[in-house]
Amino acid sequence: MAKRTRAAQEQAMHECYVSRNHWWKWTTVDEERDYYIQHMECLRCGGHRRWRVSKTTGDPMGNNYNMPDGYYHQFEDGENPQQVRKELRLFEVEQHVQQTKPSNLRRVK
């Protein structure tokens, strides 16, 4: 992954975290007895994913992730992670609405 500034890396991690949408690039594949392990790297935040897939059925058998330092939000005691993510998502969308030119903002009736 290309070198980028700390601020750009933090913004990329934030976008992946809030949207729960990574830009996975398939890299290598390992072969175990009963399954394959597809390795992936997120082109946006630099996270790594290992996806296990059954050799016989093609069913997913689980994922493992290795995310960069600072990726996960640090929750306070009693904070609800789902609620925090919703609030972050709404904040991000509202920021984009404010930055969008009125002529480009479509209002759906």
C-alpha positions as CSV (number, residue, x, y, z in Angstrom):
1,M,0.0,0.0,0.0
2,A,1.3,3.5,-0.9
3,K,2.7,5.7,1.9
4,R,0.2,8.4,2.9
5,T,0.0,11.1,5.6
6,R,-1.2,10.2,9.1
7,A,-4.3,12.4,8.5
8,A,-5.1,10.6,5.2
9,Q,-4.7,7.2,6.9
10,E,-6.9,8.2,9.8
11,Q,-9.6,9.5,7.4
12,A,-9.4,6.2,5.3
13,M,-9.8,4.1,8.5
14,H,-12.7,6.3,9.6
15,E,-14.5,5.9,6.3
16,C,-14.1,2.1,6.4
17,Y,-15.2,1.9,10.0
18,V,-18.3,4.1,9.7
19,S,-19.5,2.7,6.3
20,R,-18.5,-1.0,7.2
21,N,-17.4,-1.1,3.6
22,H,-13.9,-2.0,2.7
23,W,-12.2,-2.0,-0.8
24,W,-10.9,-5.5,-0.7
25,K,-8.2,-6.5,-3.1
26,W,-7.6,-10.2,-3.4
27,T,-3.9,-11.0,-2.8
28,T,-2.9,-14.6,-2.2
29,V,-4.6,-18.0,-1.5
30,D,-3.5,-20.7,0.9
31,E,-4.8,-24.2,0.8
32,E,-5.6,-26.3,3.8
33,R,-7.0,-29.8,3.9
34,D,-10.8,-28.8,3.9
35,Y,-10.7,-25.2,2.9
36,Y,-9.0,-22.4,1.1
37,I,-7.9,-19.2,2.8
38,Q,-8.3,-16.1,0.5
39,H,-6.1,-13.3,1.7
40,M,-7.2,-9.7,1.0
41,E,-6.0,-6.2,1.7
42,C,-8.2,-3.1,1.9
43,L,-7.0,-0.5,-0.6
44,R,-8.5,2.3,1.5
45,C,-7.5,1.6,5.1
46,G,-4.8,-1.1,4.8
47,G,-6.6,-3.8,6.8
48,H,-6.0,-7.4,6.1
49,R,-8.7,-10.1,5.9
50,R,-8.4,-13.9,5.8
51,W,-11.5,-15.6,4.4
52,R,-11.9,-19.3,4.8
53,V,-14.0,-21.1,2.0
54,S,-15.0,-24.7,2.0
55,K,-13.3,-26.7,-0.8
56,T,-16.4,-29.0,-1.2
57,T,-19.3,-26.6,-1.0
58,G,-17.9,-23.1,-1.5
59,D,-19.6,-22.0,1.7
60,P,-17.8,-19.3,3.7
61,M,-16.3,-20.7,6.9
62,G,-15.3,-17.5,8.7
63,N,-13.1,-14.5,8.5
64,N,-10.1,-13.2,10.5
65,Y,-9.1,-9.5,10.4
66,N,-5.9,-7.7,11.2
67,M,-6.7,-4.0,11.2
68,P,-4.2,-1.1,11.5
69,D,-3.6,0.6,14.8
70,G,-6.3,3.2,15.5
71,Y,-9.0,1.5,13.3
72,Y,-11.3,0.6,16.1
73,H,-13.3,3.3,18.0
74,Q,-12.4,3.4,21.7
75,F,-15.7,3.0,23.5
76,E,-16.4,4.6,26.9
77,D,-17.9,2.4,29.6
78,G,-21.6,1.9,28.8
79,E,-21.4,3.1,25.2
80,N,-23.4,1.1,22.7
81,P,-21.1,0.3,19.7
82,Q,-24.1,0.1,17.3
83,Q,-25.4,3.5,18.4
84,V,-22.0,5.1,18.2
85,R,-21.6,3.8,14.6
86,K,-25.1,5.1,13.7
87,E,-24.2,8.5,15.1
88,L,-20.9,8.6,13.3
89,R,-22.6,7.6,10.0
90,L,-25.3,10.3,10.4
91,F,-22.6,12.9,11.2
92,E,-20.6,11.9,8.0
93,V,-23.7,12.1,5.7
94,E,-24.8,15.4,7.2
95,Q,-21.2,16.8,6.6
96,H,-21.5,15.7,2.9
97,V,-24.9,17.4,2.6
98,Q,-23.5,20.7,3.9
99,Q,-20.5,20.4,1.5
100,T,-22.6,19.6,-1.6
101,K,-23.6,22.5,-3.9
102,P,-27.3,23.1,-3.9
103,S,-27.5,22.3,-7.6
104,N,-26.0,18.8,-6.9
105,L,-28.2,18.0,-3.9
106,R,-31.1,15.9,-5.1
107,R,-34.2,16.0,-3.0
108,V,-36.4,12.9,-3.5
109,K,-40.1,13.4,-2.9
